[in-house]
């Protein structure tokens, strides 16, 4: 075998050598020659084209000379390899690379060749014959020499080749690619700086307008070059005019597209800018000034000697607490007052809070004496109308607060018109200083950003205060609120039970405060005892019928009792009392959101963002609404802003859900896991994670354990509130995913026995019925969900409804036709 191969190899070499001897490379060619309108200087390694010099590597020059000597005959690849590399068995990629290099120097094109034609499975052929080198670089050509053999090239392929070789086309492609990269960067960066939606479209418009400017400059330069070429009396004018025609057609097409896009973008920008201006001008609320309304601002420290924070914050809170118990005054709540910007002017405070008088001051320590400077300002005139200095030993802080409160109340009685009589009996909440000191420290911890650690510290201090004075009602009320907040954060049933015990005991006292009834009402609301929740919240309103926080919570209770009309009235009443406090608009927006009134909810969240653009919850909710309306762009912008303000489990969960509906399941799993790191005991997150795992390629087996975890956590919550229909709808979903259809069915019957107007509950029930092979019931549930406002487009994107896609599409088309 080896000997035969050797013989064959020798035969091939002989044949190739014989072939190569047929191609005589004239020595005159090394001195220079011409092909068409191009001059080749082999000794210099230079090609002169369009009066410009292009370098060509020695090996490529040798191959070009070899091809030029072939008298327009086909030259095989083996011949080229044998000539250039001395081995006809060498890699043919060498030829491909060399021919490409030669074509680049000649400005030739494989699809529409002028000089070198590729003959499939045979080799290459020079199209134009070789001429002697002219005396100058610009010379005339005969018609015969300039003729291109394009008999096999269609006019269409010629145009495509000319377009691909066009400098305008290449420059345009580069410009579009760079513009696309810039837009991706802007889409990430701009939301972080709260840029309006129209800014991205405006930048897109600028980039689009920049394209014809760039094309115009390149086109003018190309026309100038082609004019010079045609002036040389060359017979290759046909090719030049063809290139010019293709370039002109391309430029006109691009200008048409740009005109269309620019016109529509301008319309979008004008509409969005007008919409944003309308929100800014119309929807920023201004409070009406009330003649007996008072705001107590946070006091400041005016000394280099450190003062405990609870001492300073205690001045403000105790004054608000005392004035709030005086029916002759309307006091701005602590939460509304503290939502003001740090450097708010007197006019800003008046417009935001609607108060006639402002109490502010400073605290300092000199020679172990606590000195509190307090002033009273008329917000309408801006003048200081009263001031007082209160001093005392720091160990007598309780007495200092009592004296200051009495002086402020008396000053306001002189200024506020109306009934001057007030119960000026001893308003001290306790006679035990140590208990009061522990209470103030506890309130300082409670006021911090709500975290488990800060609330646990507050709970410990409130218990300490009550141990020193068991009848200290304020400490008992504060402890009740702390247990409530701890339960909300931890979902620990023990925290709920302890909170309920403390709150019920506190509310039984004759001196029970608004805070006590409010916290007890919230606890009853959590476990579904809505009648008792309503009763305690109404008792809180009897003590202070203008407390917006009580109104908001009571409105939520009425919405769960299906009295949406009264709930709406209470939300609006709270907004009327505090028209510039963002939280009231947020709660009203949430009520509209869960009622399926998405379009009405959007303005409420926009008001929140106008009043306070640092509320991540509002951006989260706004993103959720946009997502349900299938406006993915605005949804992602809102969620990006929420993440920039405060990374939270809720935001991560929303982003993961967005990816889930876009069928990017692996990414959704990753982000759901991030959210669970922040709130590991959230059954909804575990259920969402299981949904995503179910559709991944390699993690379906993990979905079952995630559903089991979700079910366990949901059942624990059910012990607290067995009447929570939302929770029950989630439980029936988990049972159905685990193929426990008997248990799922019992929950379905219980839920459907109640009057439900929540589209999300019907959504969960439809999946439960589908999983348990009850298609008719599932279809009824889907119809109910859509009827109550659930998006058909969202259902079409939901992988759990792929088998129902045809019916949903028909339903969507019928609705579109009817509209």
DRENPA-651950 format. One line per 5 residues: number of its first residue (from 0); for each residue x, y, z of C-alpha. Coordinates in Angstrom, 2 decimals, m for minus. Layout:
! residues N
NUM> X:Y:Z | ...
! end
This chain:
! residues 819
0> 0.00:0.00:0.00 | 2.74:2.43:0.88 | 4.61:1.82:m2.38 | 1.46:2.34:m4.44 | 0.72:5.60:m2.59
5> 4.26:6.71:m3.27 | 3.85:6.03:m6.95 | 0.59:7.90:m7.09 | 2.16:10.84:m5.33 | 5.01:10.93:m7.82
10> 2.55:10.77:m10.66 | 0.64:13.74:m9.23 | 3.79:15.78:m8.89 | 4.77:14.97:m12.41 | 1.34:15.95:m13.67
15> 1.39:19.19:m11.71 | 4.86:19.94:m12.93 | 3.75:19.27:m16.40 | 0.76:21.58:m15.90 | 2.90:24.32:m14.48
20> 5.26:24.15:m17.43 | 2.32:25.15:m19.58 | 2.15:28.45:m17.70 | 5.17:30.52:m18.56 | 5.79:33.37:m16.14
25> 7.34:36.08:m18.27 | 10.21:37.93:m16.62 | 8.83:41.21:m17.98 | 5.90:40.90:m15.56 | 8.23:41.39:m12.62
30> 9.01:44.85:m13.98 | 5.33:45.77:m13.80 | 2.10:45.20:m15.66 | m1.54:46.27:m15.73 | m4.85:44.45:m15.34
35> m7.78:46.58:m16.37 | m7.30:49.97:m14.72 | m4.95:48.65:m12.02 | m1.15:48.79:m12.14 | 0.95:46.10:m10.41
40> 4.55:46.76:m9.38 | 5.87:43.33:m8.26 | 9.39:44.45:m7.41 | 7.97:47.15:m5.14 | 5.21:44.89:m3.73
45> 2.70:47.59:m4.62 | m0.67:47.77:m6.40 | m1.78:51.19:m7.68 | m5.56:51.58:m7.72 | m7.57:54.81:m8.03
50> m4.30:56.77:m7.72 | m3.67:55.12:m4.33 | m0.93:52.65:m3.42 | m1.78:49.36:m1.69 | 0.83:46.97:m0.31
55> 0.66:43.28:m1.24 | 2.67:40.58:0.58 | 5.41:38.75:m1.44 | 3.64:35.37:m1.50 | 0.38:36.97:m2.65
60> 2.30:38.90:m5.34 | 3.84:35.67:m6.63 | 0.41:34.03:m6.94 | m0.99:37.12:m8.69 | 1.85:37.02:m11.26
65> 1.23:33.30:m11.76 | m2.47:33.90:m12.42 | m1.69:36.85:m14.70 | 0.52:34.56:m16.80 | m2.28:32.07:m17.43
70> m3.76:34.00:m20.41 | m7.23:33.90:m18.80 | m7.16:30.09:m18.55 | m8.35:28.15:m15.49 | m5.57:27.46:m12.99
75> m6.19:24.58:m10.53 | m5.58:24.84:m6.80 | m2.93:22.12:m7.05 | m1.04:24.18:m9.64 | m1.09:27.21:m7.37
80> 0.05:25.17:m4.37 | 2.85:23.57:m6.34 | 3.98:26.93:m7.71 | 3.70:28.92:m4.49 | 4.54:26.31:m1.87
85> 6.26:23.58:m3.83 | 3.76:21.00:m2.59 | 0.45:20.28:m4.29 | m0.69:18.51:m1.08 | m0.33:21.62:1.07
90> m3.38:22.94:2.88 | m5.86:24.57:0.53 | m6.61:27.17:3.18 | m3.35:28.77:2.11 | m4.86:29.47:m1.30
95> m8.13:30.77:0.15 | m6.26:33.22:2.37 | m3.95:34.39:m0.46 | m6.77:34.84:m3.00 | m8.76:36.81:m0.42
100> m5.73:39.04:0.19 | m5.28:39.64:m3.56 | m8.97:40.43:m4.01 | m8.86:42.92:m1.16 | m5.93:44.75:m2.75
105> m7.64:44.76:m6.17 | m10.99:45.79:m4.62 | m12.47:42.71:m6.26 | m15.55:40.81:m5.07 | m16.12:37.07:m5.04
110> m19.87:37.38:m5.76 | m19.36:39.81:m8.64 | m15.71:39.50:m9.77 | m13.96:41.96:m12.02 | m10.50:40.39:m12.05
115> m10.42:36.89:m10.49 | m13.23:34.41:m11.05 | m13.70:31.35:m8.83 | m14.47:28.19:m10.82 | m16.15:25.70:m8.43
120> m14.18:22.43:m7.96 | m11.62:23.54:m10.56 | m9.70:26.62:m9.50 | m9.40:30.25:m10.49 | m9.28:32.27:m13.71
125> m8.14:35.80:m14.53 | m11.03:37.54:m16.27 | m8.99:40.37:m17.82 | m5.83:39.85:m19.88 | m2.50:41.26:m18.81
130> m1.30:44.54:m20.34 | 2.05:46.20:m20.35 | 2.72:48.78:m17.69 | 1.61:52.24:m18.88 | 3.74:55.32:m18.54
135> 1.48:56.81:m15.87 | m0.99:55.49:m13.32 | m4.05:56.82:m15.10 | m4.49:55.46:m18.61 | m7.10:54.51:m21.14
140> m8.49:51.07:m21.61 | m10.00:49.41:m24.58 | m13.57:48.32:m24.46 | m12.43:44.75:m24.85 | m10.10:44.90:m21.86
145> m12.63:46.47:m19.58 | m15.42:44.04:m20.40 | m16.35:41.81:m17.51 | m17.56:38.32:m18.18 | m20.74:38.42:m16.18
150> m22.81:36.13:m18.33 | m23.43:33.89:m15.31 | m24.06:36.74:m12.87 | m27.61:38.01:m12.60 | m28.41:41.65:m12.25
155> m29.84:40.96:m8.79 | m26.68:39.26:m7.48 | m24.64:42.07:m8.98 | m26.64:44.63:m7.03 | m26.29:42.62:m3.80
160> m22.54:42.36:m4.32 | m22.23:46.06:m5.02 | m24.28:46.84:m1.91 | m22.14:44.58:0.29 | m18.99:46.22:m1.04
165> m20.37:49.73:m0.58 | m18.61:51.87:1.97 | m21.95:53.46:2.81 | m23.46:50.07:3.69 | m20.50:49.09:5.87
170> m20.46:52.46:7.65 | m24.23:52.26:8.24 | m24.00:48.77:9.69 | m21.26:49.89:12.07 | m23.27:52.96:13.12
175> m26.42:50.89:13.80 | m24.47:48.36:15.88 | m22.83:51.07:18.03 | m26.19:52.82:18.46 | m27.79:49.57:19.63
180> m25.04:49.12:22.24 | m25.55:52.70:23.48 | m29.33:52.20:23.80 | m28.78:49.06:25.91 | m26.52:51.06:28.23
185> m29.00:53.95:28.46 | m31.90:51.57:29.22 | m30.00:50.40:32.32 | m28.50:53.72:33.47 | m31.39:56.17:32.92
190> m33.92:54.47:35.27 | m31.39:54.69:38.10 | m31.45:58.50:37.75 | m35.28:58.56:37.55 | m35.24:59.84:33.96
195> m38.70:60.05:32.34 | m39.66:57.40:29.80 | m39.50:59.87:26.91 | m35.77:60.52:27.48 | m34.86:57.10:26.05
200> m37.00:57.77:22.99 | m35.39:61.22:22.58 | m31.90:59.69:22.63 | m33.08:57.11:20.08 | m34.33:59.96:17.89
205> m30.93:61.72:18.07 | m29.15:58.52:17.09 | m31.54:58.02:14.17 | m31.02:61.60:12.97 | m27.27:61.09:13.23
210> m27.39:58.27:10.66 | m28.28:60.44:7.60 | m25.66:63.00:8.66 | m23.00:60.29:8.66 | m24.29:58.85:5.36
215> m24.29:62.29:3.74 | m20.64:62.90:4.58 | m19.59:59.48:3.25 | m21.74:59.86:0.13 | m20.27:63.25:m0.79
220> m16.75:61.87:m0.45 | m17.59:58.83:m2.61 | m19.20:61.00:m5.31 | m16.07:63.16:m5.40 | m13.86:60.09:m5.86
225> m16.07:58.63:m8.58 | m16.10:61.96:m10.43 | m12.31:61.86:m10.55 | m12.38:58.33:m11.93 | m14.88:59.13:m14.68
230> m12.79:62.13:m15.74 | m9.92:59.80:m16.60 | m11.70:58.70:m19.82 | m11.80:55.18:m18.51 | m14.05:52.67:m20.19
235> m14.84:51.19:m16.74 | m17.46:53.88:m16.20 | m20.25:51.32:m16.30 | m19.11:49.72:m13.06 | m18.70:53.12:m11.39
240> m22.21:54.18:m12.41 | m23.64:50.89:m11.20 | m22.03:51.38:m7.78 | m23.34:54.95:m7.67 | m26.87:53.79:m8.50
245> m26.82:51.13:m5.79 | m25.45:53.61:m3.23 | m28.10:56.17:m4.16 | m30.90:53.62:m3.84 | m29.57:52.53:m0.45
250> m29.35:56.12:0.83 | m32.88:56.92:m0.32 | m34.24:53.77:1.34 | m32.48:54.63:4.60 | m33.83:58.20:4.49
255> m37.35:56.85:4.01 | m37.07:54.56:7.02 | m35.56:57.35:9.12 | m38.38:59.72:8.17 | m40.97:57.14:9.21
260> m39.30:56.30:12.53 | m38.55:59.94:13.39 | m42.14:61.02:12.78 | m43.55:58.32:15.04 | m40.91:58.88:17.74
265> m41.70:62.59:17.80 | m45.37:61.77:18.36 | m44.50:59.36:21.20 | m42.14:61.88:22.83 | m44.71:64.67:22.67
270> m47.42:62.44:24.14 | m45.24:61.16:27.00 | m43.80:64.61:27.78 | m47.32:66.08:27.81 | m48.51:63.25:30.04
275> m45.61:63.78:32.45 | m46.22:67.54:32.47 | m49.90:66.99:33.18 | m49.08:64.75:36.16 | m46.55:67.27:37.46
280> m48.85:70.27:37.11 | m52.19:68.80:38.12 | m51.61:65.92:40.45 | m49.17:67.32:43.03 | m51.57:68.01:45.92
285> m51.41:71.06:48.17 | m52.96:70.98:51.64 | m55.48:73.61:52.73 | m54.33:75.48:55.83 | m56.43:74.71:58.92
290> m56.51:77.42:61.61 | m56.08:75.06:64.57 | m53.61:72.65:62.91 | m50.14:72.23:64.42 | m46.98:70.45:63.25
295> m44.21:69.52:65.66 | m40.93:69.21:63.77 | m37.98:67.12:64.85 | m35.80:68.96:67.38 | m32.09:69.34:66.69
300> m28.99:68.96:68.83 | m27.17:72.22:69.56 | m24.15:71.08:71.55 | m20.84:69.33:71.12 | m21.58:67.14:74.11
305> m23.33:63.95:72.91 | m27.03:63.61:73.71 | m28.83:60.26:73.43 | m31.01:60.18:70.31 | m34.03:59.04:72.27
310> m33.86:62.25:74.34 | m34.02:64.44:71.23 | m36.64:62.41:69.36 | m38.65:62.07:72.56 | m39.33:65.81:72.65
315> m41.09:65.72:69.28 | m43.00:62.52:69.86 | m44.25:63.40:73.32 | m45.45:66.82:72.18 | m47.34:65.19:69.29
320> m48.79:62.60:71.65 | m49.98:65.22:74.15 | m51.40:67.63:71.56 | m53.14:64.72:69.85 | m55.16:64.16:73.01
325> m56.41:67.76:72.95 | m59.61:67.92:70.85 | m59.16:71.64:70.27 | m56.07:71.00:68.14 | m55.42:69.11:64.91
330> m51.92:67.72:65.03 | m50.00:66.52:62.01 | m48.97:62.91:62.57 | m45.39:61.93:63.27 | m45.14:59.94:60.06
335> m46.39:62.84:57.90 | m44.13:65.36:59.62 | m41.05:63.19:59.29 | m41.72:62.66:55.58 | m40.81:66.30:54.92
340> m37.55:67.06:53.14 | m34.70:68.04:55.45 | m34.49:71.65:54.26 | m38.19:72.35:53.79 | m39.14:76.02:53.96
345> m42.01:77.30:56.09 | m44.11:77.66:52.94 | m43.34:74.05:51.97 | m44.39:72.82:55.42 | m47.62:74.80:55.24
350> m48.44:73.48:51.77 | m47.53:69.89:52.59 | m49.17:69.62:56.02 | m51.82:72.36:55.94 | m50.83:73.59:59.41
355> m51.22:77.11:60.82 | m48.53:76.73:63.49 | m45.14:75.06:63.54 | m43.35:73.97:66.71 | m39.58:73.43:66.44
360> m36.50:73.84:68.55 | m33.13:72.57:69.69 | m31.70:70.60:72.59 | m28.34:71.05:74.32 | m26.54:70.17:77.55
365> m24.59:72.68:79.64 | m23.11:71.78:83.04 | m25.23:68.62:83.31 | m28.37:70.65:82.60 | m30.68:69.80:79.71
370> m31.79:72.96:77.89 | m34.65:72.85:75.37 | m35.25:75.96:73.23 | m38.73:75.86:71.71 | m40.29:78.32:69.25
375> m43.76:78.63:67.74 | m44.04:79.95:64.17 | m47.06:81.24:62.27 | m46.76:79.45:58.91 | m48.80:82.04:57.03
380> m46.80:85.08:58.09 | m43.51:83.23:58.70 | m43.05:85.15:62.00 | m42.05:83.64:65.33 | m45.00:84.26:67.66
385> m43.76:82.59:70.84 | m40.66:81.01:72.37 | m39.63:79.41:75.65 | m36.57:77.87:77.26 | m37.08:74.79:79.44
390> m34.25:73.56:81.66 | m33.72:70.79:84.15 | m31.54:67.92:85.25 | m31.22:65.18:82.64 | m32.30:62.68:85.28
395> m35.61:64.56:85.54 | m36.40:64.17:81.85 | m40.02:63.18:82.56 | m40.68:66.41:84.43 | m38.94:68.48:81.75
400> m41.20:67.02:79.06 | m44.28:67.60:81.20 | m43.36:71.26:81.81 | m42.59:71.88:78.14 | m45.86:70.25:77.04
405> m47.86:72.40:79.43 | m46.20:75.61:78.16 | m46.76:74.71:74.49 | m50.44:73.86:75.09 | m51.03:77.12:76.95
410> m49.33:79.13:74.20 | m51.49:77.50:71.56 | m54.62:78.19:73.62 | m53.78:81.88:73.42 | m53.32:81.73:69.64
415> m55.93:79.26:68.39 | m59.48:80.67:68.23 | m62.35:78.74:69.74 | m62.89:76.96:73.03 | m60.03:77.78:75.45
420> m61.05:75.20:77.99 | m59.06:72.03:78.18 | m58.39:69.36:80.70 | m55.01:70.47:82.02 | m54.83:67.75:84.60
425> m51.64:65.82:85.02 | m50.93:64.39:81.58 | m47.84:62.49:82.69 | m48.03:58.95:81.27 | m46.13:57.55:84.27
430> m44.59:58.75:87.50 | m41.62:56.40:87.21 | m38.65:58.01:85.49 | m36.82:54.71:84.87 | m39.94:53.31:83.20
435> m40.29:56.44:81.09 | m36.61:56.36:80.14 | m36.89:52.71:79.01 | m40.06:53.57:77.07 | m38.32:56.42:75.20
440> m35.38:54.19:74.33 | m37.80:51.54:73.11 | m39.58:54.08:70.90 | m36.21:55.09:69.44 | m35.54:51.47:68.46
445> m39.09:51.06:67.15 | m38.77:54.16:64.94 | m35.67:52.83:63.23 | m35.90:51.01:59.90 | m38.13:48.08:60.73
450> m35.83:45.09:61.27 | m36.12:42.07:63.51 | m33.14:43.17:65.62 | m34.42:46.71:66.22 | m37.91:45.43:67.07
455> m36.53:42.80:69.46 | m34.59:45.56:71.26 | m37.73:47.70:71.42 | m39.75:44.78:72.80 | m37.21:44.22:75.56
460> m37.25:47.90:76.58 | m41.05:48.13:76.59 | m41.26:45.03:78.79 | m38.71:46.66:81.10 | m40.85:49.80:81.30
465> m43.96:47.75:82.12 | m42.08:45.79:84.77 | m41.30:49.12:86.48 | m44.84:50.47:86.00 | m47.50:47.86:85.01
470> m50.09:50.65:84.47 | m47.90:52.50:81.94 | m50.48:52.47:79.10 | m48.22:54.07:76.47 | m45.59:51.39:76.99
475> m48.25:48.69:76.79 | m49.60:50.15:73.53 | m46.09:50.38:72.10 | m45.42:46.75:73.05 | m48.64:45.74:71.31
480> m47.50:47.51:68.10 | m44.06:45.92:68.35 | m45.49:42.40:68.51 | m47.58:43.22:65.46 | m44.56:44.40:63.46
485> m42.55:41.36:64.54 | m45.26:39.01:63.34 | m45.43:40.79:59.98 | m41.67:40.33:59.54 | m41.28:36.81:60.92
490> m44.66:35.08:60.36 | m44.05:33.59:63.81 | m47.42:32.54:65.34 | m46.01:33.04:68.85 | m45.38:36.74:68.16
495> m48.96:37.05:66.97 | m50.38:35.33:70.08 | m48.29:37.48:72.43 | m49.31:40.61:70.55 | m52.99:39.71:70.72
500> m52.77:39.11:74.49 | m51.02:42.43:75.14 | m53.29:44.43:72.82 | m56.50:43.00:74.28 | m55.28:43.77:77.80
505> m54.28:47.31:76.81 | m57.60:48.01:75.11 | m59.45:46.92:78.25 | m58.03:49.87:80.21 | m60.13:52.98:80.48
510> m57.11:55.05:79.47 | m56.53:53.05:76.29 | m55.06:55.16:73.50 | m55.68:55.38:69.78 | m52.49:53.37:69.28
515> m53.84:50.50:71.40 | m57.12:50.18:69.51 | m55.33:50.61:66.19 | m52.85:47.80:66.87 | m55.59:45.50:68.16
520> m57.67:46.25:65.07 | m54.71:45.34:62.87 | m54.23:42.04:64.69 | m57.88:41.12:64.32 | m57.63:42.08:60.65
525> m54.69:39.70:60.19 | m56.54:36.68:61.55 | m59.71:37.42:59.61 | m61.87:38.56:62.53 | m63.04:41.55:60.55
530> m66.03:42.45:62.73 | m63.86:42.76:65.85 | m61.24:44.63:63.82 | m63.87:47.10:62.69 | m65.13:47.51:66.26
535> m61.69:48.41:67.66 | m60.81:50.70:64.78 | m64.09:52.59:65.24 | m63.24:52.98:68.94 | m59.92:54.49:67.86
540> m61.82:56.90:65.62 | m64.01:57.91:68.57 | m60.85:59.09:70.32 | m59.55:60.84:67.21 | m61.86:60.97:64.21
545> m59.20:62.65:62.06 | m56.53:59.98:62.39 | m55.68:59.03:58.79 | m53.83:55.84:59.77 | m56.93:54.48:61.46
550> m59.04:55.44:58.45 | m56.66:53.63:56.08 | m56.69:50.40:58.11 | m60.47:50.57:58.54 | m60.86:51.07:54.79
555> m58.86:47.88:54.23 | m61.17:46.00:56.60 | m64.28:47.22:54.76 | m62.77:46.15:51.44 | m62.39:42.63:52.85
560> m66.00:42.79:54.03 | m66.89:43.50:50.36 | m68.11:47.01:51.13 | m65.96:48.63:48.44 | m68.03:51.82:48.37
565> m67.45:52.60:52.05 | m63.81:51.52:51.73 | m63.34:54.03:48.91 | m64.91:56.80:51.01 | m62.56:56.10:53.92
570> m59.47:56.10:51.67 | m60.51:59.44:50.19 | m61.26:60.81:53.67 | m57.74:59.93:54.82 | m56.33:61.62:51.72
575> m58.38:64.75:52.44 | m56.95:64.93:55.97 | m53.35:64.41:54.82 | m53.41:65.34:51.12 | m49.63:65.57:50.88
580> m48.65:62.35:52.65 | m47.60:59.67:50.17 | m48.66:56.65:52.25 | m52.36:57.41:51.92 | m52.13:57.42:48.10
585> m50.10:54.22:48.21 | m52.74:52.35:50.23 | m55.54:53.63:48.02 | m53.54:52.55:44.95 | m53.08:49.06:46.43
590> m56.85:48.85:47.03 | m57.52:49.78:43.38 | m54.79:47.41:42.21 | m56.28:44.37:43.94 | m59.73:45.41:42.76
595> m58.53:45.09:39.16 | m58.86:48.85:38.58 | m55.37:49.16:37.09 | m55.85:52.37:35.12 | m57.18:54.15:38.23
600> m54.37:52.83:40.40 | m51.55:54.19:38.21 | m52.22:57.90:39.05 | m52.19:57.08:42.79 | m48.72:55.54:42.58
605> m47.56:58.43:40.41 | m48.67:60.80:43.21 | m46.63:58.75:45.66 | m43.56:59.13:43.45 | m44.13:62.87:43.06
610> m44.43:63.36:46.81 | m41.63:60.97:47.73 | m39.50:59.40:45.00 | m37.70:57.12:47.49 | m40.58:54.70:48.09
615> m39.56:51.34:46.61 | m42.99:49.85:47.38 | m44.70:52.32:45.07 | m42.36:51.55:42.18 | m42.88:47.84:42.84
620> m46.65:48.18:42.66 | m46.45:50.40:39.60 | m44.24:47.82:37.89 | m46.76:45.13:38.75 | m49.58:47.08:37.11
625> m47.57:47.76:33.96 | m46.68:44.08:33.79 | m50.32:43.04:34.05 | m51.08:45.51:31.26 | m48.27:43.82:29.25
630> m46.21:47.03:29.19 | m42.97:45.16:29.91 | m40.71:48.15:29.20 | m42.31:50.40:31.83 | m42.61:47.48:34.26
635> m38.86:46.82:34.13 | m38.12:50.54:34.45 | m40.27:50.76:37.60 | m38.69:47.64:39.12 | m35.19:48.91:38.30
640> m35.98:52.10:40.21 | m37.27:50.04:43.14 | m34.03:48.03:43.22 | m31.96:51.22:43.05 | m33.81:52.54:46.13
645> m33.88:49.35:48.19 | m33.14:45.78:47.08 | m36.01:43.75:48.51 | m37.52:40.29:48.25 | m40.64:41.79:46.65
650> m38.69:43.45:43.84 | m36.61:40.36:43.15 | m39.80:38.30:43.09 | m41.43:40.66:40.58 | m38.40:40.55:38.29
655> m38.30:36.76:38.51 | m42.00:36.58:37.63 | m41.33:38.77:34.60 | m38.63:36.35:33.46 | m40.96:33.42:34.12
660> m43.61:34.84:31.81 | m40.90:35.45:29.21 | m40.10:31.71:29.52 | m36.59:32.35:30.87 | m37.05:29.77:33.61
665> m33.44:29.21:34.71 | m32.93:32.95:35.26 | m36.27:33.14:37.09 | m35.18:30.33:39.43 | m31.96:32.18:40.28
670> m33.74:35.42:41.17 | m36.50:33.67:43.15 | m33.74:32.07:45.20 | m32.26:35.53:45.83 | m35.61:36.77:47.12
675> m35.93:33.72:49.40 | m32.58:34.56:50.97 | m34.24:37.77:52.23 | m37.57:36.21:53.29 | m37.08:32.45:53.65
680> m40.53:31.81:55.19 | m42.68:33.32:52.44 | m44.94:30.59:51.06 | m45.78:32.61:47.94 | m42.12:32.84:46.97
685> m41.66:29.10:47.47 | m44.69:28.46:45.26 | m43.35:30.79:42.56 | m39.95:29.07:42.73 | m41.65:25.70:42.30
690> m43.53:26.99:39.23 | m40.26:28.08:37.61 | m38.47:24.83:38.55 | m41.28:22.84:36.94 | m40.41:24.26:33.51
695> m36.61:24.15:33.68 | m34.72:21.50:31.74 | m32.75:19.90:34.56 | m34.46:20.89:37.84 | m38.03:19.60:37.55
700> m37.40:17.12:40.37 | m36.82:20.01:42.78 | m40.25:21.49:42.08 | m42.06:18.94:44.26 | m40.03:19.75:47.38
705> m40.55:23.48:46.75 | m44.34:22.97:46.53 | m44.23:20.93:49.75 | m42.34:23.76:51.49 | m44.84:26.33:50.21
710> m47.76:24.19:51.44 | m46.22:23.77:54.90 | m45.67:27.52:55.35 | m49.16:28.32:54.03 | m50.78:25.84:56.43
715> m48.91:27.47:59.33 | m50.34:30.84:58.31 | m53.79:29.32:58.08 | m53.74:28.71:61.84 | m53.55:32.48:62.31
720> m56.25:33.36:59.78 | m58.44:30.44:58.66 | m60.68:32.88:56.76 | m58.01:34.25:54.41 | m59.38:33.40:50.96
725> m56.17:34.50:49.22 | m54.19:32.07:51.34 | m56.73:29.30:50.72 | m56.46:29.78:46.95 | m52.70:29.34:47.22
730> m53.11:26.20:49.33 | m55.45:24.58:46.80 | m52.85:25.35:44.10 | m50.11:23.61:46.07 | m52.31:20.56:46.74
735> m53.14:20.27:43.04 | m49.47:20.53:42.03 | m48.71:17.70:44.48 | m51.54:15.63:42.92 | m53.54:15.70:46.16
740> m56.77:16.56:44.38 | m59.13:15.47:47.17 | m57.65:18.08:49.51 | m57.59:20.65:46.73 | m61.26:19.99:45.98
745> m62.34:20.65:49.58 | m60.63:24.05:49.51 | m62.12:24.86:46.10 | m65.64:24.23:47.40 | m65.04:26.40:50.46
750> m63.69:29.28:48.38 | m66.46:29.18:45.80 | m69.09:29.26:48.53 | m68.08:32.87:49.21 | m68.63:36.00:47.18
755> m65.28:36.70:45.50 | m64.31:39.63:43.29 | m60.58:39.04:43.13 | m59.27:37.94:39.68 | m56.11:36.44:41.20
760> m58.12:33.96:43.27 | m59.95:32.72:40.18 | m56.58:32.49:38.41 | m55.25:30.17:41.14 | m58.45:28.11:41.13
765> m58.27:27.64:37.37 | m54.76:26.14:37.66 | m55.95:23.90:40.48 | m58.82:22.58:38.37 | m56.56:22.09:35.35
770> m54.04:20.12:37.42 | m56.86:17.88:38.66 | m58.19:17.28:35.12 | m61.39:19.29:35.65 | m61.28:21.28:32.43
775> m64.83:22.65:32.45 | m64.45:24.12:35.94 | m61.03:25.50:34.97 | m62.47:27.28:31.94 | m65.19:28.82:34.11
780> m62.55:30.12:36.51 | m60.54:31.65:33.66 | m63.64:33.40:32.36 | m64.29:34.81:35.84 | m60.69:36.03:36.16
785> m60.84:37.76:32.76 | m64.23:39.26:33.58 | m62.76:40.80:36.75 | m59.80:42.33:34.91 | m57.10:39.67:34.53
790> m55.19:40.24:31.28 | m55.78:37.80:28.42 | m52.33:38.71:27.05 | m50.79:37.66:30.34 | m52.64:34.36:30.28
795> m51.37:33.76:26.75 | m47.80:34.28:27.98 | m48.31:32.03:31.00 | m46.75:28.58:30.34 | m49.42:26.98:32.56
800> m52.08:27.92:29.99 | m50.32:26.84:26.80 | m52.86:24.07:26.28 | m55.64:26.68:26.46 | m53.93:29.07:24.06
805> m56.29:28.54:21.12 | m59.41:29.31:23.19 | m57.79:32.37:24.75 | m56.79:33.69:21.33 | m60.35:33.31:20.06
810> m61.67:35.09:23.14 | m59.17:37.90:22.68 | m60.12:38.34:19.01 | m63.81:38.46:19.86 | m63.21:41.15:22.49
815> m61.11:43.19:20.05 | m63.80:42.95:17.40 | m66.52:44.00:19.83 | m64.47:47.01:20.94
! end
